[in-house]
Amino acid sequence: MSQTLRFLRRFISAPQAIGSIVPSSPALVDAMLEKIVWSRVNTVAELGGGTGVITAQINGLRSQDSRFLCFENDSDMHLDLQQKFSDVILEEDAIQLKHTLERHRIPGLDCVVSGLPLLNFSSTVRRRLLSDIHESLNPGGLFVAFQYTRQLQAFLLSTYDQIERHYVWANVPPAFVFLCRK
Ligand SMILES: C[S@@+](CC[C@H](N)C(=O)[O-])C[C@H]1O[C@@H](n2cnc3c(N)ncnc32)[C@H](O)[C@@H]1O
């Protein structure tokens, strides 16, 4: 089964949790990752790996001795990611980011890449997760997230030292990419 069809089937069974109909387009994946200086990234986490379109790129770009944690809590997609990426640390619930980092004895992250449907989370969970992401980043660390609206922009502007926003038309649906530097 193609990645797109697999993703669509998961969307139909759990639309709120999956958050989009199809995986991110190559243009969106590029916009998410092109500004990251991989030689400076020792620890990276991806939140919401899906079928792995961003995971595959991160895995190809990161330095060999870096650590890469990918969170995906849909059991089918989690299993699939585990089979595809044996060198990636696969975890389940991104909401457990802080505990997971403690468990792996990772004191801080240089980069967090998120494809999570954050606006589908309850506001309490979303606030706590966004605050945990910010706390988990090392000074100078980068939080990269795509979203279909600008609803999180005010929060990101008030939390991060530098923000860049890009709009990617070539995606279904078109998406904003936020690059946020701590
Ligand atoms: C919009 S899709 C993005 C998938 C992929 N990153 C991409 O760009 O194609 C969001 C993904 O986040 C996952 N997800 C939702 N809530 C999650 C959570 N609490 N922890 C981990 N993954 C989650 C969904 O299962 C889905 O695969």
The ligand as a Gaussian input file, in Angstrom:
#p B3LYP/6-31G(d) Opt

LIG

0 1
 C       -0.250000      16.000000      10.355000
 S        0.404000      14.375000      10.641000
 C        2.091000      14.671000      10.138000
 C        2.813000      13.408000       9.787000
 C        4.200000      13.579000       9.164000
 N        5.106000      14.259000      10.051000
 C        4.123000      14.346000       7.869000
 O        4.619000      15.466000       7.822000
 O        3.572000      13.805000       6.901000
 C        0.472000      14.357000      12.404000
 C        1.021000      13.073000      13.007000
 O        1.112000      13.278000      14.430000
 C        0.745000      12.074000      15.082000
 N        0.349000      12.403000      16.464000
 C       -0.786000      13.024000      16.887000
 N       -0.777000      13.170000      18.226000
 C        0.415000      12.629000      18.667000
 C        1.016000      12.463000      19.945000
 N        0.417000      12.892000      21.070000
 N        2.228000      11.871000      20.011000
 C        2.850000      11.427000      18.891000
 N        2.314000      11.543000      17.648000
 C        1.123000      12.130000      17.533000
 C       -0.393000      11.539000      14.218000
 O       -0.612000      10.164000      14.441000
 C        0.127000      11.859000      12.809000
 O        0.902000      10.801000      12.307000

